[in-house]
Amino acid sequence: MKTTIKWIIYTLLAMGIIAVVSWWSIGPDRRALLIELPKNNDVLFWTQKQRDVGFRVLDQFSWLVNTREILPSNKVKELAVGDELVINDDVDRFFTEQRLSGAIILHKGKIRFERYSLGHSPDARWTSFSVAKSFTSSLVGIALKEGHIESLNDSVSKYIIGLKGSAYDDVTIEQLLTMTSGVDWNEDYYDPNSDVAMFNSHQAENGLPTIVSYMRNLKRANPPGEKWHYSTGETNLIGILVERATGRNLSDYLTEKIWQPYGMENKATWVLGADGNEISGCCIQASLRDFARYGLFILDGGRIEGQSILPNDWISKATSSQTDIGTDDGRGYGYQWWTFEDGSFTARGIFGQTIFIDPKRELVIAFNGNWPTATDADLDRKRFTFIDSVQSAIDLQQNP
């Protein structure tokens, strides 16, 4: 008996020593990361320190989220380095104020500016939030060109059978893309009882995908096509629609059609919902350079090796205003892209994620960061003031 007790004590001591040695062997940076790492996946309600860590390792810990890989190309699209762009703005202040983890500016395909912070680096991934909506939009365009989707005027429930009998019977694919379905949805990022906070924890009925089971029970607020209302749920349905139409999961489809053929350098990941489907309105994790390469793909007209993989008019429609969003500043909404009167457009995600594209100047700007709150009108205004400074610098260089 005494021998057994001694053996147990020695074993516990040995395990303790091993644990301490292992803890110290991972180094101070990794220890600090693990200490701050969130213990749940309620991303909207993490502290700022938890987000600083979580946004760069979201796909590395299974208790946070499950993801599917988007595999890199074996023929990387190299980004040449051009002359550094002289920007008439306090860049250091801008980085601190915006809490940026990274910023990159491409002009005519060349890197004119690139900087990282918050422990981020060129090859590391950062989560994108609603920037992923614009990727999902491109997959719809590809599926349309390939004939998997017959028409954007088709009813959504033609492809998602589980929506039959719901408010979506009268909604077209195009109305989903422009967020004009008229179906009620609460996108309040600060309310734990909002639709955007609750949909993924919903208990699905009858074997339906979680988002389909959730959305089929929502009520109509306006006639279809009459009013724009921002809804991540709409984009999540678009992802299910693409999966049903193509027979492919979104990560594999993105890998096959864009990521590898266009020459993305690093592996990316896409967050999965509880049912194993990609949450298509959110959360592709990728390197900042690959986010910028996606901007180039769109700027190039969706062409790979000289051939567009999108319908002929897709880019012009997707990136120009298709609906009034109720502002008086010239902004609009296309097919999952925010649009401006001057022809520029942007993919955007909460907490400060952005891909900005200016076709006239052949300009792509990508930002990743961690704003103190999900949305911030003042930080948003200052971000576009900085973008104005970049555009002015480009104009000055081209017309000295």
Order of alpha helices (4+ residues) and beta strands (2+ residues): alpha-alpha-alpha-beta-alpha-beta-beta-beta-alpha-alpha-alpha-alpha-alpha-alpha-beta-beta-alpha-beta-beta-alpha-beta-beta-beta-beta-beta-alpha
